[in-house]
Amino acid sequence: MDLLDYQRQCRAFDNHEPGLAPLVLGLVSEAGEIAAELEKAARQDPSRRTEAQLRQRVLEEAGDVLWNLTRVIDTLGSTLPEVAAANIAHLRDRYREAGIPLRPVTG
């Protein structure tokens, strides 16, 4: 799925109060859910949960993080592709300034 298409489709599921606060709080909460899944996995008997199950739960929570982040970006009048491109440019500058070599991009 294309990021801009995803961003457009996300709008259909936004029933939050207007403003950034509910979205940012949701974003942080969902990121906490990822941490909670990892914490559970660390203290749980490995025979009770497979790596595939953990992966599935983390990816589900990551989807919720992505939705909230997308709505934050949309509310601020920007797009996922714009933010992604700006972030890559920022990372390139940071790595160049620090003298850190970039890994080859594959796939």
C-alpha positions as CSV (number, residue, x, y, z in Angstrom):
1,M,0.0,0.0,0.0
2,D,1.2,3.5,-0.9
3,L,1.7,5.8,2.1
4,L,-0.5,8.6,0.8
5,D,-3.3,6.1,0.2
6,Y,-2.9,4.8,3.7
7,Q,-3.0,8.3,5.1
8,R,-6.2,9.0,3.2
9,Q,-7.9,5.8,4.4
10,C,-6.9,6.4,8.0
11,R,-9.2,9.4,8.1
12,A,-12.2,7.1,7.9
13,F,-11.4,5.7,11.3
14,D,-10.8,8.9,13.2
15,N,-13.4,9.3,15.8
16,H,-11.2,11.0,18.4
17,E,-11.8,14.4,19.9
18,P,-10.4,17.2,17.7
19,G,-6.8,18.3,18.3
20,L,-3.4,16.8,18.7
21,A,-3.6,15.7,22.4
22,P,-5.8,12.6,21.9
23,L,-3.7,11.5,19.0
24,V,-0.4,12.0,20.7
25,L,-1.6,10.3,23.8
26,G,-2.9,7.4,21.7
27,L,0.5,7.2,19.9
28,V,2.4,7.0,23.2
29,S,-0.1,4.5,24.6
30,E,0.3,2.2,21.6
31,A,4.1,2.5,21.7
32,G,3.8,1.4,25.3
33,E,1.8,-1.6,24.2
34,I,4.8,-2.7,22.1
35,A,7.0,-2.3,25.1
36,A,4.5,-4.3,27.2
37,E,4.5,-7.2,24.7
38,L,8.3,-7.3,24.8
39,E,8.3,-7.2,28.6
40,K,5.7,-10.0,28.8
41,A,7.9,-12.1,26.4
42,A,11.0,-11.5,28.6
43,R,9.4,-12.7,31.8
44,Q,7.2,-15.5,30.3
45,D,8.0,-19.1,29.9
46,P,9.2,-19.4,26.3
47,S,7.0,-22.4,25.8
48,R,3.9,-20.3,26.3
49,R,4.5,-18.0,23.4
50,T,6.3,-18.5,20.1
51,E,8.5,-16.0,18.3
52,A,5.8,-15.9,15.6
53,Q,3.1,-15.0,18.1
54,L,5.3,-12.3,19.6
55,R,6.0,-11.0,16.1
56,Q,2.3,-10.9,15.3
57,R,1.4,-9.0,18.4
58,V,4.2,-6.4,18.0
59,L,3.2,-5.9,14.4
60,E,-0.4,-5.4,15.4
61,E,0.6,-2.8,17.9
62,A,3.0,-1.2,15.4
63,G,0.0,-0.8,13.1
64,D,-1.8,1.1,15.9
65,V,1.3,3.3,16.3
66,L,1.4,4.0,12.6
67,W,-2.3,4.9,12.6
68,N,-1.9,7.4,15.4
69,L,1.3,8.9,13.9
70,T,-0.4,9.2,10.6
71,R,-3.3,11.1,12.1
72,V,-0.9,13.4,13.9
73,I,0.9,14.1,10.7
74,D,-2.4,14.6,8.9
75,T,-3.7,17.0,11.6
76,L,-0.5,19.1,11.2
77,G,-1.3,19.4,7.5
78,S,1.6,17.3,6.2
79,T,1.8,13.8,4.6
80,L,3.6,10.6,5.4
81,P,5.7,10.8,2.2
82,E,6.8,14.4,3.1
83,V,7.8,13.4,6.7
84,A,9.5,10.3,5.5
85,A,11.6,12.2,2.9
86,A,12.5,14.9,5.3
87,N,13.5,12.3,7.9
88,I,15.8,10.5,5.4
89,A,17.4,13.8,4.5
90,H,17.9,14.6,8.2
91,L,19.4,11.1,8.9
92,R,21.8,11.5,5.9
93,D,23.0,14.8,7.2
94,R,23.4,13.5,10.8
95,Y,25.4,10.5,9.6
96,R,27.6,12.5,7.2
97,E,28.4,15.1,10.0
98,A,29.2,12.3,12.4
99,G,31.3,10.4,9.8
100,I,29.2,7.3,10.1
101,P,29.1,5.2,6.9
102,L,25.6,4.3,5.6
103,R,24.7,0.7,5.1
104,P,23.9,-0.4,1.6
105,V,20.2,-0.3,0.8
106,T,18.9,-3.6,-0.5
107,G,15.6,-5.0,-1.6
